[in-house]
Amino acid sequence: MTRLSVELLAADPVEPITSAGHAQLGIAVLAGIAVIVLLITKFKLHAFLSLTIGSLALGAFAGAPLDKVIASFTGGLGTTVAGVGVLIALGAILGKMLADSGGADQIVDTILAKAGGRSMPWAMVLIASVIGLPLFFEVGVVLLIPVVLMVARRGNYSLMRIGIPALAGLSVMHGLVPPHPGPLVAIDAIGADLGVTLALGVLVAIPTVIIAGPLFSRYAARWVDVPAPDKMIPQRPSEDLEKRPGFGATLITILLPVILMLSKALVDIVIDDPENTTQRVFDVIGSPLIALLASVLLGIFTLLRPAGFGKERLTPLVEKGLAPIAGILLIVGAGGGFKQTLIDTGVGAMILDISEDWSIPALLLAWLIAVAIRLATGSATVATVSAAGLVAPLAADMSTTHAALLVLAIGAGSLFFSHVNDAGFWLVKEYFGLTVGQTIKTWSVMETIISVVAGGLVLLLSLII
């Protein structure tokens, strides 16, 4: 839900579409999630269809009228896509511009030229974190894999010593830092402030990525000592280009949305007057839509033109950038529909009651729910949107900072122990030429470290701020 819809619900509570008791609702939730898990894992059905069917199953098990369940699901889907769909699209376009223009390769090559020896793992985590800001995880992996493999091969480094920091940087950005789809959906559902969430997300991400990246890679390299597979070194996107954009211009383009959104959060804290002209200006330029749109427009001049891209190539590039996100948008939308079905059947209120009766801290409960769904479905995005729907009522009385921490707790839980039901698991296994056991010892353990460390830091921050 958007912040506005949360406020409206607070002012005029919506009656649940079913009068089922806690026991029946609990069974309905477990049954709905079980349907989603079985369809994704056993029958290999697309997550969009699985979430749609699971939402209908949830309503049926809860005893709600089917027509109202359908209305809840479609309403939630529409609200979610309206809230984050454009942002995901703009992020995809920026990522495509960054890759095709050679801007990403320029960042990589510039940093690697100044790194060597023991600093190389730290250089890789820095590259992945910067590149990972505007890129989806899978795109970032495909983009960085050639660099990881070439550095490991030419520098005679352990593949895990170089690869784990790169993967950690991408994964942490994917789970904790907007404008990635998972954090955006959680922010939208909970009604958290994006700027505050972004600032706290970066604060949590830095120590998390250091521990799970360069530090853990020392042990991963001992556990799994494999060479970089020659056959998996693909051509880099910029090898066919005669020229590339500059390092400084590329870096400014990538960081512009972050700078604008953080500036808005800072101005809101310092001024705290909705009628103030300065604050209203920053509320506009620091909104996710304007911040990302500004970065895309800037990229036309800082990325595409220096690479020799004429205006006739802009539309095809945008179309190619948007094509791969159709599935992501549908999954995110269906996740929003599932979330709204959970709320409208009364499950959100039930979670609120349980948290009060059991005295479980809301942040820990959110992390545990996300962990359970992640382990079951294998999808960090599904875990994030589902957990956000379940715990959204807990944010009603939270401060701005604690609502942001609730988003980060969900994001941290959604990264826990990637295994054989996660597409990312197989992506890493095949690119790095690992066995299933070796992938678990490295990639899966790394994901678990990220989840536990980030979750612990979120709980620690909740005691301080």
C-alpha positions as CSV (number, residue, x, y, z in Angstrom):
1,M,0.0,0.0,0.0
2,T,1.0,3.6,-0.5
3,R,1.5,5.9,2.4
4,L,-1.9,7.5,1.5
5,S,-3.7,4.2,1.6
6,V,-2.2,3.4,5.0
7,E,-3.4,6.8,6.3
8,L,-6.9,6.1,4.9
9,L,-7.0,2.7,6.6
10,A,-6.0,4.2,9.9
11,A,-8.7,6.8,9.6
12,D,-11.4,4.4,8.4
13,P,-10.6,0.8,9.1
14,V,-11.6,-1.7,6.5
15,E,-13.7,-4.6,7.7
16,P,-12.2,-8.0,7.0
17,I,-13.9,-9.9,4.2
18,T,-14.1,-13.0,6.5
19,S,-15.1,-13.5,10.1
20,A,-12.9,-16.5,10.5
21,G,-11.1,-17.0,13.9
22,H,-7.3,-17.0,14.4
23,A,-7.0,-20.7,14.0
24,Q,-8.8,-20.8,10.7
25,L,-6.9,-17.8,9.4
26,G,-3.6,-19.4,10.5
27,I,-4.5,-22.6,8.6
28,A,-5.5,-20.5,5.6
29,V,-2.2,-18.6,5.6
30,L,-0.2,-21.9,5.8
31,A,-2.3,-23.4,3.1
32,G,-2.0,-20.4,0.8
33,I,1.8,-20.3,1.2
34,A,2.0,-24.1,0.8
35,V,0.1,-23.8,-2.5
36,I,2.5,-21.2,-3.7
37,V,5.5,-23.2,-2.6
38,L,4.3,-26.5,-4.3
39,L,3.4,-24.7,-7.5
40,I,6.8,-23.0,-7.7
41,T,9.0,-25.9,-6.6
42,K,7.1,-29.1,-7.5
43,F,5.2,-28.1,-10.6
44,K,7.7,-25.4,-11.8
45,L,4.9,-22.9,-12.4
46,H,5.8,-19.2,-12.9
47,A,5.7,-17.2,-9.6
48,F,3.1,-14.9,-11.1
49,L,0.6,-17.7,-11.6
50,S,1.6,-19.4,-8.3
51,L,0.9,-16.2,-6.4
52,T,-2.4,-15.6,-8.1
53,I,-3.6,-19.2,-7.4
54,G,-2.2,-19.0,-3.9
55,S,-4.1,-15.8,-3.2
56,L,-7.4,-17.4,-4.3
57,A,-6.6,-20.5,-2.2
58,L,-5.9,-18.3,0.8
59,G,-9.3,-16.6,0.5
60,A,-11.1,-20.0,0.0
61,F,-9.5,-21.6,3.0
62,A,-10.3,-18.5,5.1
63,G,-14.0,-18.8,4.1
64,A,-14.1,-15.5,2.3
65,P,-16.5,-14.8,-0.6
66,L,-14.6,-15.5,-3.9
67,D,-15.8,-12.3,-5.6
68,K,-14.3,-10.2,-2.7
69,V,-11.1,-12.2,-2.8
70,I,-10.7,-11.5,-6.5
71,A,-11.4,-7.8,-5.8
72,S,-8.8,-7.7,-3.0
73,F,-6.2,-9.5,-5.2
74,T,-6.7,-7.3,-8.3
75,G,-6.9,-4.1,-6.1
76,G,-3.6,-5.0,-4.5
77,L,-2.0,-5.9,-7.8
78,G,-3.0,-2.5,-9.3
79,T,-1.9,-0.5,-6.3
80,T,1.5,-2.2,-6.2
81,V,2.2,-1.8,-9.9
82,A,1.1,1.8,-9.7
83,G,3.4,2.4,-6.8
84,V,6.6,0.8,-8.0
85,G,6.0,-0.3,-11.6
86,V,7.4,3.0,-13.2
87,L,10.4,2.9,-10.8
88,I,11.3,-0.6,-11.8
89,A,11.0,0.4,-15.5
90,L,13.2,3.4,-15.0
91,G,15.8,1.3,-13.1
92,A,15.8,-1.2,-16.0
93,I,16.3,1.5,-18.6
94,L,19.2,3.0,-16.6
95,G,20.8,-0.4,-16.2
96,K,20.5,-1.1,-19.9
97,M,22.1,2.3,-20.7
98,L,24.9,1.6,-18.3
99,A,25.6,-1.8,-19.7
100,D,25.3,-1.1,-23.5
101,S,27.2,2.2,-23.4
102,G,30.2,0.6,-21.7
103,G,29.7,2.8,-18.6
104,A,29.7,-0.2,-16.3
105,D,32.9,-1.5,-17.9
106,Q,34.5,1.9,-17.5
107,I,33.8,1.8,-13.8
108,V,35.1,-1.7,-13.5
109,D,38.3,-1.1,-15.5
110,T,39.1,2.2,-13.7
111,I,38.9,0.7,-10.3
112,L,40.7,-2.5,-11.2
113,A,43.6,-0.4,-12.7
114,K,44.2,1.1,-9.3
115,A,43.8,-2.2,-7.4
116,G,46.0,-5.2,-7.0
117,G,47.2,-7.9,-4.7
118,R,45.4,-8.0,-1.3
119,S,43.2,-5.0,-2.3
120,M,41.6,-6.8,-5.2
121,P,38.7,-8.4,-3.2
122,W,37.9,-5.0,-1.8
123,A,38.0,-3.5,-5.3
124,M,35.5,-6.2,-6.4
125,V,33.1,-5.5,-3.6
126,L,33.3,-1.8,-4.4
127,I,32.6,-2.4,-8.1
128,A,29.7,-4.7,-7.4
129,S,28.2,-2.3,-4.9
130,V,28.4,0.7,-7.2
131,I,27.2,-1.2,-10.3
132,G,24.5,-3.0,-8.2
133,L,22.7,0.2,-7.3
134,P,20.8,0.6,-10.6
135,L,20.9,-3.0,-11.8
136,F,18.8,-6.0,-11.0
137,F,20.7,-8.9,-9.4
138,E,20.7,-11.2,-12.4
139,V,21.8,-8.4,-14.8
140,G,24.6,-7.5,-12.4
141,V,25.8,-11.1,-12.2
142,V,25.8,-11.4,-16.0
143,L,27.6,-8.1,-16.3
144,L,30.3,-8.8,-13.7
145,I,30.9,-12.5,-14.3
146,P,33.3,-11.8,-17.2
147,V,35.3,-9.4,-15.0
148,V,35.4,-11.8,-12.1
149,L,36.6,-14.7,-14.3
150,M,39.2,-12.6,-16.2
151,V,40.6,-11.1,-13.0
152,A,40.9,-14.5,-11.4
153,R,42.5,-16.0,-14.5
154,R,44.9,-13.2,-15.4
155,G,45.9,-12.4,-11.8
156,N,46.1,-16.0,-10.7
157,Y,43.6,-15.3,-7.9
158,S,41.4,-17.9,-6.2
159,L,38.0,-17.7,-8.0
160,M,36.1,-17.5,-4.7
161,R,38.5,-14.8,-3.3
162,I,37.3,-12.6,-6.2
163,G,33.8,-13.9,-6.9
164,I,32.4,-13.9,-3.4
165,P,33.0,-10.1,-2.8
166,A,31.3,-9.3,-6.2
167,L,28.3,-11.5,-5.4
168,A,28.0,-10.1,-1.9
169,G,28.0,-6.5,-3.2
170,L,25.2,-7.3,-5.7
171,S,23.2,-9.4,-3.2
172,V,23.3,-6.8,-0.4
173,M,22.2,-4.0,-2.8
174,H,19.4,-6.2,-4.2
175,G,18.0,-7.0,-0.8
176,L,18.5,-3.8,1.2
177,V,18.8,-0.8,-0.9
178,P,16.1,0.9,-3.1
179,P,15.4,1.3,-6.0
180,H,15.5,-2.5,-6.2
181,P,12.1,-4.1,-6.6
182,G,12.0,-5.9,-3.2
183,P,12.8,-2.9,-1.0
184,L,10.5,-0.7,-3.1
185,V,7.6,-3.0,-2.6
186,A,8.2,-3.4,1.1
187,I,8.4,0.4,1.5
188,D,5.2,0.8,-0.4
189,A,3.4,-1.8,1.6
190,I,4.5,-0.6,5.0
191,G,4.3,3.1,4.2
192,A,7.9,3.7,5.1
193,D,9.9,6.8,4.1
194,L,12.0,6.0,1.1
195,G,14.8,8.4,1.9
196,V,15.2,7.3,5.5
197,T,15.1,3.6,4.4
198,L,17.7,4.3,1.7
199,A,20.0,6.0,4.3
200,L,19.6,3.3,6.9
201,G,19.9,0.6,4.2
202,V,23.3,2.0,3.1
203,L,24.3,2.2,6.8
204,V,23.5,-1.5,7.3
205,A,24.8,-2.6,3.9
206,I,28.4,-1.3,4.4
207,P,29.4,-3.6,7.3
208,T,27.3,-6.4,6.0
209,V,29.0,-6.5,2.6
210,I,32.5,-6.2,4.2
211,I,31.8,-9.3,6.4
212,A,30.0,-11.4,3.8
213,G,32.4,-10.3,1.0
214,P,36.1,-9.8,1.5
215,L,36.3,-11.3,4.9
216,F,34.2,-14.4,4.2
217,S,35.9,-14.9,0.9
218,R,39.1,-15.9,2.7
219,Y,37.4,-19.0,4.1
220,A,35.3,-19.7,1.0
221,A,38.6,-19.8,-1.0
222,R,39.9,-22.5,1.4
223,W,36.8,-24.5,1.3
224,V,36.4,-24.4,-2.5
225,D,39.6,-24.0,-4.4
226,V,38.6,-24.0,-8.1
227,P,40.1,-22.3,-11.2
228,A,38.1,-19.9,-13.3
229,P,36.4,-21.9,-16.1
230,D,37.7,-20.7,-19.5
231,K,34.5,-21.7,-21.4
232,M,32.4,-19.4,-19.2
233,I,34.2,-16.1,-20.0
234,P,31.8,-14.3,-22.4
235,Q,32.4,-11.2,-24.4
236,R,32.0,-7.9,-22.5
237,P,29.4,-5.5,-23.8
238,S,31.8,-2.7,-24.6
239,E,34.4,-4.7,-26.6
240,D,32.7,-3.8,-29.8
241,L,32.5,-0.1,-29.0
242,E,35.1,2.4,-30.3
243,K,34.7,4.7,-27.3
244,R,33.1,4.7,-23.8
245,P,31.8,7.3,-21.4
246,G,34.1,8.8,-18.8
247,F,34.5,7.4,-15.3
248,G,33.4,10.5,-13.5
249,A,30.3,11.1,-15.7
250,T,29.2,7.5,-15.3
251,L,29.6,7.5,-11.5
252,I,27.6,10.8,-11.2
253,T,24.8,9.3,-13.3
254,I,24.6,6.1,-11.2
255,L,24.7,8.0,-7.9
256,L,22.3,10.8,-8.8
257,P,19.1,9.1,-7.7
258,V,20.8,8.2,-4.4
259,I,22.0,11.7,-3.8
260,L,18.6,13.3,-4.6
261,M,16.7,10.8,-2.4
262,L,19.1,11.2,0.5
263,S,19.0,15.0,0.1
264,K,15.2,14.9,0.5
265,A,15.5,12.8,3.6
266,L,18.0,15.2,5.1
267,V,16.0,18.3,4.3
268,D,12.9,16.7,5.8
269,I,14.7,16.0,9.0
270,V,16.3,19.5,9.2
271,I,13.4,21.6,8.2
272,D,10.3,19.5,9.1
273,D,7.8,22.0,7.7
274,P,5.6,20.7,4.9
275,E,4.8,24.3,3.9
276,N,8.4,25.4,3.6
277,T,9.3,26.1,0.0
278,T,12.8,24.5,0.2
279,Q,11.3,21.3,1.6
280,R,8.6,21.2,-1.0
281,V,11.2,21.5,-3.8
282,F,13.3,18.7,-2.3
283,D,10.1,16.6,-1.9
284,V,9.7,16.8,-5.6
285,I,13.2,16.3,-6.8
286,G,13.9,13.7,-4.2
287,S,10.9,11.6,-5.0
288,P,11.9,8.2,-6.5
289,L,10.1,8.9,-9.8
290,I,11.9,12.3,-10.4
291,A,15.2,11.0,-9.1
292,L,15.3,8.0,-11.4
293,L,13.9,9.9,-14.3
294,A,16.6,12.6,-13.9
295,S,19.3,9.9,-13.9
296,V,17.9,8.3,-17.1
297,L,17.7,11.7,-18.9
298,L,21.2,12.6,-17.7
299,G,22.4,9.2,-18.9
300,I,21.4,10.1,-22.5
301,F,24.1,12.8,-22.4
302,T,26.7,11.2,-20.1
303,L,26.5,7.6,-21.3
304,L,24.9,7.2,-24.7
305,R,26.3,10.2,-26.6
306,P,29.9,9.7,-25.5
307,A,29.6,6.0,-26.6
308,G,28.5,7.2,-30.0
309,F,24.8,6.3,-29.7
310,G,22.6,8.5,-31.9
311,K,19.0,9.3,-31.1
312,E,17.8,6.6,-33.4
313,R,19.3,4.0,-31.0
314,L,17.5,5.3,-27.9
315,T,14.1,3.8,-28.5
316,P,15.4,0.3,-29.3
317,L,17.6,0.4,-26.3
318,V,14.7,1.4,-24.0
319,E,12.6,-1.4,-25.5
320,K,15.3,-4.0,-24.9
321,G,15.7,-2.7,-21.3
322,L,12.0,-3.0,-20.6
323,A,11.5,-6.4,-22.1
324,P,13.2,-8.5,-19.4
325,I,11.3,-6.9,-16.6
326,A,7.8,-8.0,-17.7
327,G,8.1,-11.1,-15.5
328,I,9.5,-9.1,-12.6
329,L,6.6,-6.6,-12.8
330,L,4.0,-9.4,-12.9
331,I,5.6,-11.2,-9.9
332,V,5.8,-7.9,-7.9
333,G,2.2,-7.1,-8.8
334,A,0.9,-10.5,-7.9
335,G,2.9,-10.3,-4.7
336,G,1.0,-7.1,-4.0
337,G,-2.3,-8.8,-4.7
338,F,-1.3,-11.6,-2.3
339,K,-0.4,-9.0,0.3
340,Q,-3.7,-7.3,0.0
341,T,-5.6,-10.6,0.2
342,L,-3.7,-11.3,3.5
343,I,-4.7,-7.9,4.9
344,D,-8.4,-8.0,3.7
345,T,-9.0,-11.5,5.1
346,G,-7.9,-10.3,8.5
347,V,-4.5,-12.0,8.6
348,G,-2.6,-8.7,9.2
349,A,-4.7,-8.1,12.3
350,M,-4.1,-11.7,13.4
351,I,-0.3,-11.2,13.1
352,L,-0.7,-8.0,15.2
353,D,-2.5,-9.9,17.9
354,I,0.0,-12.7,17.9
355,S,3.0,-10.4,18.2
356,E,1.4,-8.7,21.2
357,D,0.5,-12.1,22.9
358,W,3.9,-13.7,22.2
359,S,5.9,-10.5,22.9
360,I,8.0,-11.1,19.8
361,P,9.8,-7.9,18.6
362,A,8.2,-6.8,15.3
363,L,11.5,-6.6,13.5
364,L,12.5,-10.1,14.6
365,L,9.0,-11.4,13.6
366,A,9.4,-9.8,10.1
367,W,12.8,-11.3,9.6
368,L,11.6,-14.8,10.6
369,I,8.6,-14.6,8.3
370,A,10.7,-13.5,5.4
371,V,13.3,-16.3,6.1
372,A,10.5,-19.0,6.1
373,I,9.1,-17.8,2.8
374,R,12.5,-17.5,1.3
375,L,13.5,-21.0,2.3
376,A,10.2,-22.3,0.9
377,T,9.9,-20.5,-2.4
378,G,13.5,-19.6,-3.2
379,S,12.5,-16.2,-4.3
380,A,13.8,-13.1,-2.4
381,T,11.1,-10.9,-4.1
382,V,8.3,-13.3,-3.2
383,A,9.6,-13.5,0.4
384,T,9.8,-9.7,0.6
385,V,6.3,-8.9,-0.8
386,S,4.6,-11.7,1.2
387,A,6.3,-10.8,4.5
388,A,5.6,-7.1,3.9
389,G,1.9,-7.9,3.6
390,L,1.9,-10.0,6.7
391,V,3.6,-7.5,9.0
392,A,2.4,-4.2,7.5
393,P,-0.1,-3.6,10.3
394,L,2.8,-3.7,12.8
395,A,4.1,-0.4,11.3
396,A,1.0,1.6,12.1
397,D,2.3,2.9,15.4
398,M,6.0,2.9,14.5
399,S,8.2,5.9,14.1
400,T,9.7,6.8,10.7
401,T,13.0,5.2,11.5
402,H,11.5,2.0,12.9
403,A,9.2,1.6,9.9
404,A,12.3,1.9,7.7
405,L,14.1,-0.7,9.9
406,L,11.0,-3.0,9.4
407,V,11.6,-2.8,5.7
408,L,15.3,-3.7,6.1
409,A,14.5,-6.6,8.5
410,I,12.2,-8.1,5.8
411,G,14.9,-7.5,3.1
412,A,17.5,-9.2,5.3
413,G,15.3,-12.2,5.9
414,S,14.5,-12.5,2.2
415,L,18.2,-13.3,1.5
416,F,18.6,-16.2,3.9
417,F,20.2,-19.4,2.6
418,S,19.7,-19.5,-1.1
419,H,19.5,-23.2,-2.2
420,V,18.3,-25.4,-5.1
421,N,14.9,-23.7,-5.5
422,D,16.5,-20.3,-6.2
423,A,17.4,-19.3,-9.8
424,G,20.3,-17.3,-8.4
425,F,21.8,-20.5,-7.0
426,W,21.9,-22.2,-10.4
427,L,23.2,-19.0,-12.1
428,V,26.2,-18.9,-9.8
429,K,26.8,-22.6,-10.0
430,E,26.9,-22.7,-13.8
431,Y,28.9,-19.5,-14.3
432,F,31.5,-20.5,-11.8
433,G,31.6,-24.2,-12.8
434,L,30.8,-25.4,-9.3
435,T,29.1,-28.6,-8.0
436,V,25.9,-28.3,-5.9
437,G,27.9,-29.0,-2.8
438,Q,30.5,-26.3,-3.6
439,T,27.8,-23.8,-4.4
440,I,26.2,-24.4,-1.0
441,K,29.5,-24.0,0.8
442,T,30.1,-20.7,-0.9
443,W,27.1,-18.9,-2.3
444,S,24.5,-20.3,0.1
445,V,26.6,-19.6,3.2
446,M,27.4,-16.1,1.9
447,E,23.7,-15.4,1.6
448,T,23.1,-16.7,5.1
449,I,25.8,-14.5,6.5
450,I,24.3,-11.4,4.7
451,S,20.9,-12.2,6.2
452,V,22.0,-12.8,9.7
453,V,24.5,-9.9,9.9
454,A,22.0,-7.4,8.3
455,G,19.2,-8.7,10.5
456,G,21.4,-8.3,13.6
457,L,22.5,-4.8,12.6
458,V,18.8,-3.8,12.1
459,L,17.9,-5.1,15.6
460,L,20.9,-3.2,17.0
461,L,19.9,0.0,15.3
462,S,16.4,-0.3,16.7
463,L,17.8,-0.1,20.2
464,I,19.8,3.0,19.4
465,I,17.5,5.2,17.2
